[in-house]
Amino acid sequence: MNVAIVGASGYGGIQAVNLLKNNKNYKISYLGGNKSSGSKWNDIFPFIYLDSDLFIDKISVDNISNNADIALLCLPNGISSTLTRGLLEKGLKVIDLSADYRYKSLEEWKNVYTKEASIYKRNDNDLCKEAIYGLPEINKDAISKGRLIACPGCYPTSALIPLVPFLSQGIIENEGIVIDAKSGTSGGGREPNQKFLLSECGEGLSAYGLINHRHRSEIEQIASFISGNEIQLLFTPHLVPMVRGMHSTIYARLKDPGLTSDDCRILMENFYRNFSNINVLPVDTFPSTKWVKNTNQNYLSVKVDNRNGRIIILSVIDNLLKGQTGQAIQNLNIMSGFSMDEGLELTNNYP
């Protein structure tokens, strides 16, 4: 299958090339990038060498559709929406790594992504309704039949996977869920940004986006769908001075305060027993981001405080892989009829 990687010189695109360049199921047939167009991939990224020695081409619907069967759109928010309808009309399938189709309502996207909405005058609410939320662990069947997949954000991935077993079975209260999450600096993308300079963020830890971070509403949308009830939660992200990795600590109140840590561990383990990339740890073993660095794995741990009937769930992922492009490749595999984790047997090179 011929795959187009659009936005190839950003972190998402770089990961996609690295994951697909030796995958026998796919051929990288097109690399798109406006700033880097006209350059040879191997000249810019000699450390991710392509035998085909492709040029990075100008991004357009025709250029993509003439060269590919499926497109991975690794683009900033808003830009994907300018290409998606045209690509679908040309018969391509689309996996979008931006936030453009994560919401079922275009109006909700506009309310959350106000800056982008002022630039890109979208009129594709039908595609927002059609798009499948690309979290394989909860939407595998729908993904296999879809033509437009909206890959989740990194924070929502790290929070929803541990929450889904408890929300879907009514184990925790809908009120009072708190997510305390920490991300490496690569989550901010490859464009220069003062706050990501080593002298600014090195040797420090800082919170940002309190109350109104964009990913909060994404988490709430899916959590509410899974629960069957409207959920409003607290979400606080933090910037950690490391390149890649994400750690989420989630707090909630159990409906049955008599449940033990082992009860909750078994529940989560059974829920994900068919997913080899989800690893539920023994009680009192707590994961580190080092364990998942450069892999598509998600390590989970759970502990119950029986004094007050609260549950603490820990979740770690690599924000650029399971939190971004690795998950996109899972979706690509599912859409193509392959095993979900084909080509994602990655080693973390610990330590």
Secondary structure by P-SEA (a helix, b strand, c coil): cbbbbcccccaaaaaaaaaccccccccccbbbbcccccccccccccccccccccccccccaaaaaacccccccccccccccccaaaaaaabbbbbbcccccccccaaaaaaaaaaaaaccccccaaaaaacccccccccaaaaaaccbbbbbcaaaaaccccaaaaaaaccccccbbbbbbbbcccccccccccccccccccccccccccccccaaaaaaaaaaaaaccbbbbbbbbbbcccccbbbbbbbbbbccccccaaaaaaaaaaaacccccbbbbcccccccccccccccbbbbbbbbccccbbbbbbbbccccccccaaaaaaaaaaaaccccccccccccccc
